[in-house]
Amino acid sequence: MIRRVLHWSPQSALLCAAILISIIAVTDWRAEINATLGFLYIFPLALLGIVLNWWQLVFAAAFCTFLSDRLDPFPMEMEEARDALVFLTLAFTGLLSLAVTKSYRREMESIAARRMAEEQLAFVIDSSPAAVLTMTAEGEILLANPAAHRLLGVAQGALPGKSITRYVPALASIPSVDETAKIFRTEMQTRGQKENGEIFLADVFFSTYTTPLGPRLAALLVDTSEHLREREETSLQQLLAGSRILVAAVSHEVRNVCGAIGMMHENLARKGSLKGDQDFEALGSLVETLSKIASLELKQSVGASELSAADLKEVLADLRIVLEPICEESDIELHWNIPDELPLVQADRHSLLQVLLNLTKNSQRALEKVARKSIEIAASARPDGVTIRFTDSGPGIPPGQKIFQPLQRGADATGLGLYLSRAFMRSFRGDLRHDPQHDGCSFVLELAAAAEPSEQRTLPAENEAHTTLTA
């Protein structure tokens, strides 16, 4: 009953209070009993507490006290004390009603906000493409959203009550808050199993918490099997591209050696001293065959990956994500000078990122014994493309050193990094060069602007010579 009254409209409460005051006043005036009915005014004052503020309630209490004093036909001793007591009672009743009403409305607003938040959270969980699960400390699934049922291949609503051990065993081994003082809020990568036995790779974000009903575990699962396949395929393509360039370099060296051996063989054959010697003729045949093998042109397949348009700002953003933690650990100052607008360029973004990372590793090794360590990466647009300058504060490269020669002696790593980097740049019609005039060690990457789709269709035939990877 009280809750219904608290939900009345202001007009209804005022009307009902006015009617009650009128009834009590008339009754107190007409009834011939040796008693006052002023105490009954607490009921309309309680109603007025729903809609009036404090000073209005005080005024209403004073008005009802006045009615009680004037309409009572029987005089009493100590009327002033009685009026004060009636006024205080009525005012207290109205103010108490006002406080209860405010408290109730705040509670209702809090409940409504909580219910709205719960509904929004339930909607987010139900519509989330990632699997969301909550479990007990024993691994029993309590709640699972539709994405979890799809991921694990289970009929909708069938997961609650089952054990997570069957699907993601690693989650069952996480200690609960009762077993350890640590509260886990972290992630891991593990393998899961679907209902039909299919294995998948999952990134799991989980946290432990406690409730009045016991410890709980909440987990969010994302199937990363497709990402794994894409990453491995990309790595394979990078490996194949690097291998082709390396084989081209080796073929170039072998072809030079075979040319020298072939020339010596011809000179010996003209002298005639070894004419008719079977071993000498067999040696000539071997040299000729080896020269033919080494002379095979190894051409890259010119496809969409090489001639595709790459967003240079995205590539540099990925580089920054990788590079900043490395520079922070090595106490290297990193400076970026990248304009807000850069045109699309012809490049394979993964190959271009590998080139930039190779330059970073070289700079990191060169700055190990230097007092001031800094790397600056600047980009500028040209009419026909974009130029990236990669500069460090290292000692630089000694004059006369052939840094782009493969398999050179004294190299810090494999001796192929810069050679392959330049080959990658040239494979999508760019270039990589060293600028000895600049302080420190400075490399310049030149990238061609991305061609229009109509131009891309004609480029392979017109510029076939540029895609040959012979050294």
Secondary structure, DSSP 8 states (H G I E B T S, - for coil): -HHHHHTS-HHHHHHHHHHHHHHHHHHHHH---SS--GGGGHHHHHHHTTT--HHHHHHHHHHHHHHHHHH-SS--SSHHHHHHHHHHHHHHHHHHHHHHHHHHHHHHHHHHHHHHHHHHHHHHHHH-SSEEEEEETT-BEEEE-HHHHHHHT--TT-STTSBGGGT-HHHHTS--TTT-S---EEEEEEEEE-TTS-EEEEEEEEEEEEETTEEEEEEEEEE-HHHHHHHHHHHHHHHHHHHHHHHHHHHHHHHHHHHHHHHHHHHHHHH-TTTT-HHHHHHHHHHHHHHHHHTS--B----HHHHSEE-HHHHHHHHHHHHHHHHHHTT-EEEEE--S----EES-HHHHHHHHHHHHHHHHHHTTT-SS-EEEEEEEEETTEEEEEEEE-S----TT--TTSTT-TT-SS-S-HHHHHHHHHHHTT-EEEE-TTSSSEEEEEEEEB---HHHHHHHHHHTGGGGB---
